[in-house]
């Protein structure tokens, strides 16, 4: 369902703004749908969905992902790592249980046979990919 980012119809004094009520919703005030980026189960393909944005452009929203680009800040190297699960997500504690990836979520990844944790630095629902920084 589309979200609407409208201003308040009431003034701080409690009165009703006449200028806001004289018009209806505008397309510029419409927000996008939340793309709950999940972790891919084995055997399936990664899913990404194109979405139209303001100005006729498109962006890719990640629906299901299996890999993340994890950067080790000590060695300055980035490697492709398989995502195991979401360890922590401060955006919503239900996202941790549902394995939904958002920015600043801590994910468990498998790097060269070892399990490690990484913090997501990208917005998978907006960019279509998961980039993360290795936590030590």
C-alpha positions as CSV (number, residue, x, y, z in Angstrom):
1,X,0.0,0.0,0.0
2,X,1.3,3.4,-0.9
3,X,2.4,5.8,1.9
4,X,1.4,9.4,1.7
5,X,3.8,12.0,3.1
6,X,1.4,14.9,3.7
7,X,1.6,17.9,5.9
8,X,-0.7,18.3,8.8
9,X,-4.2,19.7,8.0
10,X,-4.1,21.5,11.4
11,X,-2.2,24.5,12.7
12,X,-0.3,24.5,15.9
13,X,-3.2,26.4,17.5
14,X,-5.6,23.6,16.5
15,X,-7.3,25.5,13.7
16,X,-7.8,23.9,10.2
17,X,-5.6,25.1,7.4
18,X,-7.8,26.2,4.5
19,X,-5.0,26.1,1.9
20,X,-4.3,22.4,2.5
21,X,-8.0,21.4,2.4
22,X,-8.6,23.2,-0.9
23,X,-6.6,20.5,-2.7
24,X,-6.3,16.7,-2.6
25,X,-3.2,14.5,-2.5
26,X,-0.5,15.3,-5.0
27,X,1.7,12.7,-6.7
28,X,4.8,14.4,-5.3
29,X,3.6,13.5,-1.8
30,X,3.3,9.8,-2.5
31,X,6.0,7.6,-1.0
32,X,7.1,4.1,-2.0
33,X,6.2,0.7,-0.7
34,X,8.5,-0.9,1.8
35,X,10.7,-3.6,0.3
36,X,11.3,-6.1,3.0
37,X,14.6,-7.6,1.7
38,X,14.8,-11.1,2.9
39,X,17.4,-13.9,2.8
40,X,17.1,-16.4,0.0
41,X,16.4,-20.0,0.8
42,X,18.6,-22.6,-1.0
43,X,17.6,-23.5,-4.5
44,X,15.9,-20.3,-5.5
45,X,17.2,-17.3,-7.5
46,X,17.8,-13.8,-6.2
47,X,14.9,-11.6,-6.8
48,X,15.0,-7.9,-7.6
49,X,12.1,-5.7,-8.6
50,X,12.3,-2.5,-10.7
51,X,10.3,0.5,-9.4
52,X,9.5,3.7,-11.1
53,X,10.6,6.8,-9.3
54,X,9.8,10.5,-9.6
55,X,11.1,11.9,-12.9
56,X,10.6,8.7,-14.8
57,X,13.7,7.1,-13.5
58,X,13.8,3.5,-12.2
59,X,15.5,2.0,-9.2
60,X,16.0,-1.7,-8.3
61,X,14.5,-3.0,-5.0
62,X,16.0,-6.2,-3.6
63,X,13.4,-8.7,-2.6
64,X,15.5,-11.8,-1.8
65,X,19.3,-11.8,-1.6
66,X,21.9,-14.6,-0.9
67,X,25.2,-12.7,-1.0
68,X,26.7,-9.5,0.4
69,X,29.8,-7.5,-0.5
70,X,31.7,-7.4,2.8
71,X,34.6,-5.0,3.3
72,X,37.4,-5.7,5.8
73,X,38.5,-2.2,6.9
74,X,41.9,-3.4,8.1
75,X,43.0,-5.0,4.9
76,X,40.8,-2.7,2.7
77,X,39.6,-5.7,0.7
78,X,36.0,-6.5,-0.3
79,X,34.8,-10.1,-0.8
80,X,31.6,-11.7,-1.7
81,X,30.1,-13.5,1.3
82,X,27.1,-15.7,1.8
83,X,24.4,-14.4,4.2
84,X,23.4,-16.8,6.9
85,X,20.9,-14.8,9.0
86,X,20.2,-11.5,10.6
87,X,21.8,-11.3,14.0
88,X,20.4,-7.9,15.1
89,X,18.3,-5.2,13.5
90,X,17.7,-2.0,15.5
91,X,15.1,-0.7,13.0
92,X,12.5,-3.2,14.3
93,X,13.1,-6.3,16.6
94,X,10.6,-8.2,14.4
95,X,12.9,-7.8,11.5
96,X,15.5,-9.9,13.3
97,X,13.1,-12.7,13.7
98,X,11.9,-12.5,10.1
99,X,15.4,-12.1,8.7
100,X,14.7,-8.8,7.0
101,X,17.7,-6.8,6.0
102,X,17.8,-3.0,6.4
103,X,20.6,-0.5,6.7
104,X,22.6,-0.8,10.0
105,X,21.4,-4.4,10.5
106,X,24.0,-6.9,11.8
107,X,24.1,-10.0,9.6
108,X,25.9,-13.3,10.0
109,X,28.0,-14.1,6.9
110,X,30.2,-17.0,5.9
111,X,33.6,-15.9,4.8
112,X,36.1,-18.6,3.6
113,X,34.4,-21.3,5.7
114,X,34.3,-19.2,8.9
115,X,31.3,-17.4,10.3
116,X,31.6,-13.7,11.0
117,X,29.3,-10.7,11.6
118,X,29.0,-7.6,9.4
119,X,27.0,-4.4,9.6
120,X,25.0,-3.4,6.5
121,X,26.0,0.0,5.1
122,X,23.7,0.1,2.0
123,X,20.0,0.3,1.7
124,X,19.0,-3.0,-0.1
125,X,15.4,-1.9,-0.7
126,X,16.7,1.2,-2.5
127,X,19.9,0.0,-4.2
128,X,19.2,-3.6,-4.9
129,X,22.4,-4.9,-3.3
130,X,23.8,-5.6,0.2
131,X,27.1,-4.0,1.2
132,X,28.5,-4.5,4.6
133,X,31.5,-3.8,6.8
134,X,33.1,-6.6,8.8
135,X,32.8,-6.4,12.6
136,X,35.6,-7.6,14.8
